[in-house]
Amino acid sequence: MITEIAYLGLLDDDEIELDMAALALSALDHEGIDLARYLALLNELGERLGTVGASAQTAQEQGEALAKVFSGEFGFAGDAASYDAPVNADLIRVLDRKRGLPVSLAILYVAAARRLGWSAHALNMPGHVLVSIGDEPSAVLDPFNGGVPVSQDQLVALLDRALGPGAALRPDHIAPMANRAVLVRLLLNQASRAERRGDSRRALILYARMTNVAPDNADGWWELARLQLGARDVVAARHSLSAMLEVTRDPERRERVSAVLEAIAQR
């Protein structure tokens, strides 16, 4: 089934439609599912946003339109009650339940806004993905909390919660993520939760997907190789480590990978 998403790794980043890509990833876990009603819902969300936001010119107005449609009319919100449940990072189940993680809800907001020609990005906030809407000055929204606007003080509070009190808010914390990086973060959420449940087989599947979506992501190859070695699949681990060598130029990382490859060869 990996072949069904291999095309994502071949696209230029700006060609990736976030909600369509996340839906394709989700479909891998729902064999035989008819995606027609999910595509229809995404289309309905987009059409409604186009109506509600028809006169929106400023970032604030566009943000208000997004919050009204997604949260106010369709009821999308963060799942605080069962935050770590796998369904919250599974776009099909997010669309079914109208509940999700910050990253999965951000994907829906950003994709819908972009189809109207609005500037929209998921932001690289540690622990809690946010959304920026509009050109400078942009507005920052929190899809997990109903699309409410986020102030500078609230950004600092979120950072304190993620990294500990006193953490300095850096530009990269609120930098726009590339589309591929958003999908990697979605998959990483799933993979890390699978490992915490002790399901290394599921985590391995998710890291394999990550390397298909983002073949230049060295961390994905490393984690995949780690799990493959844990499963005693030495041949696959060697392939993953070799792929990592192809995409990383960091001398320390290359030395580390080479050492592991040498150790494997001596087994």
C-alpha positions, -999 to 999 in steps of 0.1 A, spaced: 0 0 0 30 23 3 30 27 -35 -3 45 -31 14 74 -15 48 72 -33 37 101 -56 38 125 -26 76 121 -24 79 131 -60 59 163 -59 74 197 -54 65 210 -20 41 237 -32 22 211 -53 11 192 -22 -25 198 -12 -23 192 25 -58 179 31 -57 156 1 -23 143 11 -34 137 47 -66 119 34 -44 97 12 -23 87 42 -54 81 63 -69 59 36 -40 34 40 -55 25 73 -90 21 60 -87 -5 32 -115 -4 7 -131 28 22 -150 50 -2 -135 85 1 -164 102 -18 -182 115 13 -149 129 28 -141 147 -5 -176 160 -5 -173 173 31 -140 190 22 -157 206 -8 -186 217 14 -163 233 39 -145 251 11 -177 264 -5 -191 276 28 -158 293 36 -160 310 2 -194 323 11 -188 334 46 -154 349 37 -164 365 5 -158 400 17 -129 392 40 -100 414 31 -78 416 62 -61 387 80 -84 392 110 -115 390 88 -102 358 71 -94 343 105 -129 351 118 -144 334 87 -123 303 92 -133 301 129 -170 307 121 -171 279 95 -149 252 110 -157 257 147 -190 276 147 -209 259 119 -193 225 114 -182 220 150 -145 211 145 -125 213 178 -95 198 195 -100 166 214 -88 176 248 -106 146 265 -87 119 246 -58 139 232 -34 110 225 -60 87 208 -48 76 174 -80 88 158 -70 124 163 -42 122 138 -62 100 113 -79 125 89 -108 102 80 -117 99 117 -111 136 123 -136 143 96 -160 117 111 -157 130 146 -150 167 141 -122 163 166 -85 162 162 -50 172 171 -36 207 165 -18 195 134 -47 176 118 -71 206 124 -44 230 111 -42 210 79 -80 215 73 -78 253 80 -48 259 58 -60 238 28 -94 255 28 -79 290 31 -54 284 3 -82 273 -21 -96 307 -18 -63 322 -26 -56 333 10 -21 331 24 -21 304 50 5 283 68 9 258 96 33 272 122 62 253 137 52 259 173 66 232 196 39 209 210 10 228 195 7 236 158 -9 270 150 -21 286 118 -11 320 103 -36 336 79 -31 366 56 -1 386 45 18 409 68 4 416 93 -8 381 95 -32 367 122 -23 336 142 -51 312 150 -55 281 172 -77 255 154 -75 233 184 -94 259 204 -120 269 180 -98 290 157 -95 318 182 -68 344 176 -35 339 195 -18 369 211 20 373 217 15 366 254 -5 334 246 24 323 223 48 326 252 24 307 274 22 279 249 59 278 246 63 276 284 39 247 285 59 228 257 95 236 267 93 247 303 91 281 320 115 308 307 119 294 272 125 322 248 102 326 218 124 324 187 114 331 151 116 295 142 90 286 168 64 305 147 80 299 113 57 286 85 62 249 79 67 235 44 39 212 33 60 181 36 71 191 71 35 193 81 28 158 69 60 146 87 47 161 119 13 144 115 30 110 109 55 117 138 25 122 161 11 89 151 45 70 153 55 84 187 21 75 202 23 40 187 57 35 203 45 47 237 18 20 234 45 -6 228 33 -11 192 67 -10 174 52 -27 143 27 1 138 55 27 144 76 10 118 48 13 92 44 50 100 81 58 97 81 39 63 53 62 52 73 92 64 102 82 42 79 79 12 64 113 18 97 130 27 125 110 12 150 137 21 141 136 58 171 119 75 154 115 108 127 94 93 153 71 78 171 68 111 140 60 131 129 35 105 163 17 105 162 17 144 129 -1 143 139 -25 115 170 -35 135 147 -40 165 126 -63 143 158 -81 132 153 -71 96 189 -63 89 186 -61 51 158 -35 54 178 -16 81 209 -15 58 188 -1 30 173 27 53 207 36 66 222 38 31 193 60 21 200 83 50 236 86 39 223 98 5 203 127 21 225 139 50 256 159 47 262 164 84 296 149 92 287 136 126 255 120 115 273 104 85 300 90 108 273 76 131 254 60 102 286 45 88 295 31 122 262 13 124 265 0 89 300 -14 97 286 -30 129 258 -46 108 283 -59 83 303 -76 111 273 -96 124 
